[in-house]
Amino acid sequence: MEVLLQKILLFGVVFSILTTCTVQEDTITVDQVIRDGDTLVSDDEMYELGFFSPGSSRNRYLGIWYKKISPKTAVWVANREKPINDMSGVFRVVANGSLLVTSGSNNTVVWSSNTSLVSQIPMSPVAQLLNSGNLVVREKGDESYVWQSFDYPGDTFLAGMKAGKDFVSGLERRWSSWKSRDDPSPGRFSTSMDTNGYPQLIEYNGSVPLMRYGPWNGVTFNGLPKQLPNPTLTHEFVFNDKEVYYRYTIVNRSFISNIYTNPEGDLVRRNWVERVQQWSSYWSSYTDGCVRFGLCGPNGICNPQNSPYCTCIEGFEPRNPDEWSASQWSSGCRRKTSLDCPKGDGFGVIKNIKLPDTRRAWHNKSMTLDECATACKSNCSCIAYANIEITRGGSGCLLWVDDLVDIRTVEESQDLYVRMALSDLREYNPRPNSNKKRRTIIVALSISSILITMILSFAIAYAWRKKTRYLVKAPEEPEKKIDEEYCSMESQQDDDIELSYFSLAMISKSTMDFSNEMKLGEGGFGPVYMGVLDDGREIAVKRLSKTSRQGVNEFKNELKFIAKLQHRNLVKLLGYCNEGDENMLIYEYMPNKSLDLFIFDKIRSLTLDWSARLNIIHGIARGILYLHQDSRFKIVHRDLKASNILLDGDMNPKISDFGLARMFRDHENEANTNRVVGTLGYIPPEYAVDGTFSEKSDVFSFGVLVLEIISGKKNRGFSHENDSDNLLAHAWRLFEEGVALDLLSPHMRDSCVNSKVFRSIHIGLLCVQHYAKDRPTISSVVWMFDQDDALPPPKQPAFFAKGLTSNVDQISVNEVTMTNLQPR
């Protein structure tokens, strides 16, 4: 017994010694260590530091990972290039302030922070894992850092990190991919702020630029696609004599998000979705075929919507036509005509592009666009200029004196002004924001057939505009139309419309003389035909019927709107035809036609699983967000319905039919009309009863669409054996009874994630609440779909009583009666 007691006592002493040498919280001192199996945990328990083995590897590394996320997601690794092949690793802070990772009985150093090289060595150093995931060394009792892991990122760019360069110390902060998912040693791909010329974010494959995200434009990096509003993130870009960096901050600490580069070189913004316990890719750098650096060569422009991708800047032509015909564009483009500066050059504008490579560009952050234009015009070496930032009406100046490299189209981006020979210049527009914006067509070589065709096209277009401008408005239509109400406000924007004119003969030929075999369907506008042009392009032709409930005003309205709007979830207008009594709009052809043909058809609906339907819902929401918030104008569609959602070959949704759309001034939030138009089942009560419409009207229609897509049932004409509700009321009753998933179309129940379906139904019900003030904005809707935050309970939906919608053409509320609702 005595021997046993001695052994127990000895064990207690050893255990006591060991516990004093390990750590229990977020900080270690010089007399403490982290051994393999021990961990350091941040105060909020978000991050954890310790030894781990990535993937299927048996090697051990000291790293930092998210404590509560499984499988383990490492965000920083110390000994990336020197793994430990057993569990002998030890992490400590030594007296000179350095952090060390050692292995083996002889304490071989496999990694050191080299903190002793800093100018101020701490007297009593401690190492601490902060709530941000930053491992820091500081003087005990002092909050300033003498070393931090955030200065040496791995493959993950965390909130609070700086991507950039300290000009004083020379420290460059860049992050690099792992070699593989089992090997965290530095891979081929790295991302950094290139400080040559004007700073821009570039991803490299080794030392060769792979993808260029462009300079900071005051909102985002110029080459990135427009981001959805995200209230949990803030962004900061600093550029001064001491440093340049980009940094983002997460406002809501419960929101887990980061940017990382995977071993394949894809830069990804990923969010952790707690409900499904997995990472979700919010944005990825590999978005289309134009991401590769300099794909189209010098003076070429890449447009992923074109086939082929590459074209030359106006006034330029392929340097090697044979290579270009074989889709080898790296040789780029050269000028058609030599410049004649300062006697006879001008500047043409290229809109909505990623600005060219700025590594050899000159910059001035305080110049206005006018001053920038003057500086470029007075220097014959300057071949292009642009604003640096788009905020505050545009500010700063960039000048290029070399070939323009790595240009691509980007929705809602910046304008570039390029020096051109007068004989090549089609448009001269030095001030897009000027109140005296003007369009000048300069004609040089006069007797070619192409030029004659161009002149005739402009003449026809001018005659059509002049004709339709003075059409007499129908007496039953007192509501102002776009070109009357907003012409004075946005007249300068008319010059931006670049549409092709299609002759009646061309359209007739492409549609086989409007044969029934080519007819795709018929709507309120009139019949829609498929056509095939001589160059093989497939088109859709909307032909205004003489008996159409819509008229020339709606034709003009749609033409004016859709020509100004460009978004992946809006149908693309290619041109128009206006000859005699014929009015036609020519669109890109959508091979899968419209959404209603799928979700309301018993056979076709089987081809749409839950993933496809959710993608359609998200796409419609993003399209509406563009109309309400991200386009140059705030636009209310007023006729969102399943038949107006077209589907491309990959089942991506595109909003169509803008004949009833209305534009709002910046200060306007709602409008009234005496002529209520729209589609029964999609019209909100305030519009049907009072003629009041706003962006919340589109939100209501979107909510109806969400519930129709989920259930596969039409709101109008819906019936259920157990009640007389319409679809909205039925969905709300199921939600209130806790059986909302019963709304889901039966064939999808095995392919869906129940939590996502439930959340989608919840969001749909929030959108169809009776009062407009209770409905969320579309930006909030998009945010709700992307996040997992708790949602407010939905209130009773509009038209709760089925009889109300069935008698909607004669509604009387508060002694206001409206009888001229015009369904479509």
PyMOL commands that set and color helices and strands:
alter all, ss='L'
color gray80, all
select helices_A, chain A and resi 2-21+115-117+149-151+321-325+369-377+391-393+422-424+449-469+482-485+487-496+504-510+516-518+552-564+596-599+604-607+610-630+642-644+685-690+695-711+727-736+740-743+746-748+754-767+772-774+778-786+802-806
alter helices_A, ss='H'
color red, helices_A
select strands_A, chain A and resi 27-29+33-35+39-41+47-52+61-66+74-77+90-93+99-103+108-112+125-129+135-139+145-148+156-157+163-166+172-173+175-180+183-194+200-205+208-214+233-239+243-250+257-261+267-273+278-284+300-302+310-312+316-318+333-335+345-354+362-364+384-386+397-400+407-409+414-421+500-501+519-522+527-532+538-543+573-579+582-588+634-636+645-647+653-655+662-664+670-672+677-678+692-694+811-813+816-818+822-823
alter strands_A, ss='S'
color yellow, strands_A
deselect
rebuild
show_as cartoon
